[in-house]
Amino acid sequence: MNYKVIDREKYYRKGVYRHFTEDCKCSVSMTARVDVTDLVKHSKETGTKFYINFLYLLTKVLNSPEMTTECSISGSRTSSSATT
């Protein structure tokens, strides 16, 4: 695997990187029972990897407007989630 060393001082997204590494120590932990029967079937029918399909769906949900986590200016964490 090839890695590219990035000079953080010259990086064009330096402010974003600093925010998420220094100001907002974000982390998420969750355990839930999820019925993946349909996803397993879809993965077999399309010849695609279940894990990749699962990660794709998970990131789509976590990045949706209904599931957001924000950091305030002071660095404290606030969260909101959609109610079903």
N, C-alpha and C positions, 0 to 999 in steps of 0.2 A: 504494500500500500504506500502511495506517495503522499507525503505531508508537506504543506507549504507553511513556512514560518511567517507569521504576520507581525509586523511592527505595530504594536498597539497604539503608540503615540502618533503614528501617521495614518492609521486605519480610518477610513471615511465614516465608519459607524462607531467610532470610539465612544461617543456619548451613550449610545444604546447599550454597548457592551458594559461600560462602567455602571450604568444604572442597574442592569440585571445581575451583575456580579458583586456590587458593593452596596447599593441603596436598597435593593429589594431581594432579600434572600428568599426566593420563591421555591416551594416544594409542594408536592401533592402526594398523598397516600390514600389508597382506597381499596377495599375488598368488597366484591359484590358477586352474587350468583347471576350469570348471564346465560340465557338460552341461545346457543350458537348453532342449533340444528340446521337452520336455513343457510347459515354461512358455510357450514361444512358441506352441505349439499351443493351450494353454488360453487365452492372451490373445486369440488370433484367434477362437476359438470363442465366448468370452464378450463380445467387443467391448471389452475393457479394455486399458489401456496396459501394455505389457510392463515398463517401467521402474518403475511404481508397484507392480506385482505382485512384481517382483524385490526392491524395497526392503522391502515388507511381509514377505516370506519371510526376508530377511536379518536384519531386526530381530527377528523371532520366534526365529530361531536364536541370535543374539547375546545376547538377553535370557533365554534358557532357562537353567535351573539348571546344565546341563552345561557351559555356556560362560560362566564368570564371571571377572571381574577385580576384585580387592579391593585396597584400600590399607590398609596397617597404620597404626597410630597414629603411627609415626615418619615416615610419608610414603613409605616404600619400597613398591615394587610387588611383589605376588605374584600369580600367576595359576594357574588350574587349568583343565583342559579334559577333556572326556570322551574316553575311548579307544574306538576302534571295532575 
